[in-house]
Amino acid sequence: MNQTVTPSAVRSSGLAANLFATLSLGLPLIGSNIAQMLLHVSDTIMLGWYGVPELAAVVLGASFFFFLFILGSGFSYVLMGRISAALGRDDAVQVRRDARMGLWIALGYGTAVMPLMALAEPILLALGQDPHLAGLAQDYLDIALWGMVPALVVGALRAYLGAQEHVQAVLWATLGGVAVNVLANWIFIFGNLGAPEMGVRGAALASVLVQLTSGLLLALYAARHPALRSVELFARFWRPDWEALFSLIRLGLPAGLTHLSEAGLFQASALMMGWIGTKELAAHGIALEITSVTFMVHVGLSTAATVRVGHAYGAGDLARLRAGAWAALILSAVCVVATIALFLGVPELIVGLFLDNANPDAPEIIAFGAVLLAVAGLFQLFDAAQVMALGLLRGVHDTRVPMVVATISYWLIGVPASYILAFPLGLGGIGLWLGLVIGLACVGVALIWRFWRGPWLQESAG
């Protein structure tokens, strides 16, 4: 199989070389992750202009979609680590086997969870949400559910291409998706160019169009790029490879459950914020969108860390593995400092971008959202630490222990802390977010310790 030579392929164990290699690989990944997040940000901004109830409803609907999506995306995270390790061993056959079965899982899981989205309204009502918001969220999900399968296929293809360092294609496909999403939102949410005014359903339709287009473009690139054509990714695609399939499931399910635990923490926070009020929920959604954009920087670096560590792990080069880990963590720490300064410096300005100032509720939402961003500055360090640790651990195929740590930290510590601080102690939405800080701190510290104390590094010390 032909491979292109990239900075990340350099086999030096020096810190400076690894900083350069991680940054060279990470920048396009950060760009593609931020562009992916901008799809959601553009929905939030344009729905904020359309109406506060619609914005709050899509916060609920999109959170429901994401809650299911994140479990399936765990398989693509593991897929990237496995392909990276196979490339480190120069095992082209295993690359093809894993990539195909990763796509199988995306197709199967995505189809299986679609009925759950069709039943979202009674679930949201049972969780105490406002009936009007639950109905609007169902309107959104009735269309958005058709994007689940293509969204998961995009995730699998991103993992396949990212592990082989074809990250520019992912970046440009995602940027194109942002442009399509903004245009489609403008047409279908507001009813421009002769289209019907669809509101939340228009936002869902735009998202599905983007997911389908992105999946098609990445599939064509993976099949036809000269450096990848010899893999024959889609040849005899219907033939099962049970060993590769079950290996991916065995590693991917814990990884998915780990991310599901984190997603569940934020989903629970959205539900509890919905108990407080519609304007508070809208501010919560805006603040989460903002923090999610900055978080994408760390997700990109984490993905680069998975590839770098996976290559070193597959090659048995433990000195390079250690240097690559330090490089990724240093770069992430620099970004944390910049983000905290931004959140504490101009929070009202950032939140105000998401709302029409003519809206009478805008000043109250902006004020509350600015306070939430100040609290978000507290958990930037821990949020970055946990996602970086997960990326490093995926590179060495460690997924089960992180699942246990995340479940305990988020659900036995974070969610109860959020509830107690918000309601019995009367801190409201601020207390709810302080509970998020506690949960993220527990998992971030535990997983960083896990990586540095693991056998993959202890062997190098001997």
N, C-alpha and C positions, 0 to 999 in steps of 0.2 A: 504494500500500500504506500502510495506517495505521501510524503508529509512536507509541509513547508517549514523552513527554518525561521524561528521567531525568537525574540529576546528571551522568552520564558523557557526555551529549550536549552539555554546555556547551562552547563552542568557545574558551574562554580558553586562552592559552599561559602564564599565570602559574603558578608552582610551587604556591602555596597552593591555587588553584582545582583544579589537577590532583591534588594530594594528597587533597583532599576527594572529587573525582569518582572517583578510583581506589579509595579506601577505601569509598565508598558502593556501588560496583559489586563490589568485592572481598569485602566481608564476607559477603554471601549465597553467593558462590562458595566462599569458605573454609568456610563452614558446610556447604554441600552436599558439598564434598570431604572434610571431616572426617567427616560422616555416612556417606559412601561408605566411608571407611576403617574406620569403626566396624563395618561389616558384617564385615570381616575380623577386627577386634579381638574382636568378640563370639564368632566362631568359635574364635579362639585361646584366649580365656578359658574358654569352656565345654568345649572339648576338653582344655584343661589340667586342668580339674576331672575330666574323664572318665578320662584316662590319658596318661602321658608318651609311650609309643610311638605312640598315636593322634595326639597333637599333632605329634610329629616327622614322621609320615607325611603329615599334611595340609600341613605346611610344604613338603614335597617336591611334593605334588600341586598345591597352590595355586600354587607357584612355576612348575610346568610349565604350568598354565593361563595364568598371568599372562604368561609368556614369549611365548606365542602371541597372547594378547589385545593386548599392547602394540604389536605390529607393526600390527595392524588399527586400533588406536586412533590411530595417527599420522595417518590420513586425517581423523579427526574434528578433530584439532588444526588441521590445515590448513584444513578446512572453516570453522572459526570465523574464521580470518584472512581467508579469501576473502569470506565473507558480510559481515564487518565492513567490508572495503574497498568492497564493492558498496553497502553502506548509506551509506558516506561519499560515494559518487558519486551517491546517490539512484537506484540501478539496481535496482528491485524485481524485474525479470525475471530478472536474474542470480542474485539471492538464491534464487528458486524453482528455477532450473536446478541450482545447486550443491547445494542441500539435498536434492533428489530423488536426484541421483547419489551423494551421500554415503551415503544410505540404501541404494542399490543396492550400493555397495561393502561396506557392513556385512553385508548379506545374503549376498553372494557369498563374501567372504573367510571369514566365520564358518562357512559350510557346508563350505568347502574344508578347513579345519584340524581339523574334528571327528574324522576318522579318525586323526590323529596322537595325539590324546588317548586313543583306544581302544588304542593300541599303546605306552603310556607305560611299562609294566612292563619289557619287554625293554630299552628305552632306558635306564631308570634302572639296571638290572642291569649293562648294558654300561658305565655310568659309575661303577661300583664301589659302588653303594648296597647297604645291608643287604637281603637277600631278603625278610625279613618286612616291613620298612618299604616296600619297593617294591611288595609285594603290597597292602598297605593303601592306598598312594597310588593304585594302579590301581582299587581299590574306590571310592575317592573320585571319580576322574576318569570312571569309567563312567557316573556320574550327572551330574557337573558339566559334562560336555561339551555337554549339551543347553541349558546356559545361555549358551554362547558367542555365538550369533546375537542373542538378546535383549540381552545385555550390550553388544554393539557397536552395536545399534540405539539403545540408551539413550545411548551416547556421541555418536552422530550427532545425536540430538535435543537433547542437552545443548548441543552446539555451536551448533545452529540457534537455540535459545532464548536461549543466553547471548550470542550476537552481537547479538541484538535486545534484550538487557537484560531479558528475562523470567526473571530468575534466581530469583525467589521460588518459582516453580512447581517448578523443579529442586530447590530446598532442601527444600520440603515433601514432594515425592515421595520424596526420598532419606531424610528422617527417618522417613517412614512405612515405608520399606523396612527400616530398622534395627529398628523395633518388630516387624514381621512376622518378621524373621530371628531375633531373640531368642526369640520365642514358638515358632517352628517348630523352632529348635535344641533348646529345652527339651523339646518333644514328641518329636522324632524321634531325637535323639542318645541321650537317656536312656530313651525308651520311656514317656513319661507320657501320661495321658488315654486309656489303652487302646491306644496305638500300639506297634508293635514297637520294641525297642531296636536302633537301627541304627548307632550309633557314627559312624564317619567318613562312612558313606553317608547318615546323617541330616543331617550338616552340609552335604553336597553337595545333598541334596534341598531343604533350606531355602534355599540360595543360588539354586537354579534358580527356586523359587517367587518369590523377591524380584525377580529379574531380569525374569521374565515380567510380574509386576504393575507394576513401575516402567516398563517399556517401553510397556505398554498405557495407563497413566495419562498419560505424557508425550505419546504419540501423540494421545490424545483432546484434551489441552490444545492441542497445536499445530494440530489440525484445527478446533477449535471456539471458541477464544478470539476475542472480537470484533475485537481489534486485529490478529489474525493470519489470520482467516478468509479475507480477500481474497487471500492468497497462494495458496490452493487447493493446498496442499502434496501432497495425496494424489490429486488429480484426474488421471486418465489416467496414473497412476503407472507403468504397464507400458511406457510409451513411452520409448525410450532417447534420451539426449541425448549423443551420442558426444563432441562437443567438450568439454562440461563434464566428462564422465566421465574422459576421458584427461588433461585438465588437472589434475583432482584426483589421479589416479594419479601423474602426473609430479611433482607437488609432495608428495603424501602418502607415497609410497614412501620417499623419503629421510628424511622426518620420522619415519616408523615405524621405519626402520632405526636412526635416531639413538636413539630411545627403547629399541629392542631391544638396542642396544649397552649401554646403562645397565642394562637389565633382565638382560642376559646377565652383566654383572659381578656382580650380586647373586645370580643363579642359580648362577653358578660358585662364589660364596662359600658358598652353601648346600650344594652338592655337596662342596666341600672340607671344610666343617665336619662333614658326615656321615662323612667319613673319620676324623675325630678322635674322635667318640663321639656316642651318642644324647642324653645329657644336654646336651652342648655344642650339639648341633643344636637342641634344644628352647630353650635359652637364646638362641641366635642368632635363632630365629624370634620369640621374645618381644621381644628388643631391636629387631629390624627392625620389628615391629608398632608399637612405641612411637615410633621415629624416623620411621616412615611417617606417623603421625598428625600430628606436628609439621611434617613435610614438606608435608602437605596445605595448611598455611597459605601456604606459598610457591607451591604449585601454583595455589591460588586467586588470589593476587596476580599470578602469571604469566599466568593466563587473562585477568584484568582488563587486564593490560598488552597482551595480544594484541588485545583489543577496542579499547582506547583508541588504541594505536598504529595499528591497522588502520583505524579511522575517520579519523585524521589523515592517514595515508598515502594512503587513497583520495581524500581531499579535497585532497591536495597541500599541507597545512598543516604544514610541516616544523618550525616553531617549536613548535607544539603537540606534535608527535611527540617532540621532544627533552624538553620539560617533562614529558610523560607518562611517558617512560622514567625520568627522574630521580625522579619521585614514586614509581613502583613500586619502584625499587631502595632508596630511603630507607625505605619501609615494611617491606620485606623485611629490611633490616639491623637495624631495631629488634626485629623478631621473633626474629632470630638470637640477639641478646644475651639475651633472655628465655629462650629454649630452652636455651642453654648453662648458664645459672644453674640451671635446673630439673634438668638431667641431672647436674650436679655436686653439687647440693644434697641431693636425696632419691632416689638411684637405687634403693636396696634397696626402698623403699616402693613405687615405681612397678612394678618387676618383680614384687614379691610379689602384686600384684593379679591376676596371671595364673595363680596356682597355688593348689592346696589345701595349706594348711600341714601337714595331716596326712600328706601324701605324703612318704615318707622321703627322696626325691630333691630335695625342694623347697629345702632350705638351700643345697645345692651349685649348683643351677640359678640361684637368686637371686644368690648371690655372683658367679658367672661373668657373669650378665647385667648386674649392676651395673658390673662392670669394662668390659664392652662399651659400656655407655652413656657411661662416661667418655671412651672413645675416640671415640664418636659425637659428643661435643661438639666434637671437633677438626674433623670434616668438615661440621658444620652450615653454616659460612660458605661453603664451596666448593659444597656441594650446593645451597644456596639460590642461589648465583651462577649455576650452570649452568642451573637450571630457569628463573630469571628471564631470562637471556640467550636461552634458547630461545623463551620467550614473546614477547620483543621481536622476535626475528628472524622468527618466524612472522607477526607483524603486518606485516612488510615483504616477506613471501613469499620469505624466504631459507632454504632447507632443505638444499641440497646440500653446501655447505661445512660446516655443523654436523654432517652425517652423517660426513664424512671425519674431522673433528676428534674426534668422539665415538668412532669406531671405533679410531683410533690410541690415544687416551688410555685407553680402557677395556681394550681387548684386547691392545695391544702394550706397555702400561705397567702398568695397574691389576691385571689378572689375574696376569701374571708376578710383579709385586711382592708380591701376596698369597701366592702359592705359595712364593716364596723366603723371605719373612719367616716364614711359618707352619711350613714343613717343614725346608728345609736349614739355616736359621738358628735353628730350634727355638723360635720364639715362640708356636707354636700358634695358638689362636683369636684372641688379641690381635694377633699379627702379621698374621693374615688380614685383620682389620679395618683395620689400619694401611695395608695395601695398597689398601683401598677409599679411604682418605683421599688417597693419592697419585693415584689415577686421577681422582677427583672434582676435585682441585685443578688438574690439568692441563686438563681440559675447561672448568672454570669460568673460569679466567683467560683461556684462549684465546678463548672465545665472548664474554665481556664485551669484550675487545679488538676482536673482529670487529665487534660491533654499533657501537661508538663510532667505528670507523675506516671504516665502510661508506659507500658512495656516497649512501645516503639521508640521511645527516647532513652529509657533506662539501658537498653542494649547498647546504645551508642556510648553511654558513659562508661561501660565496661570495656 
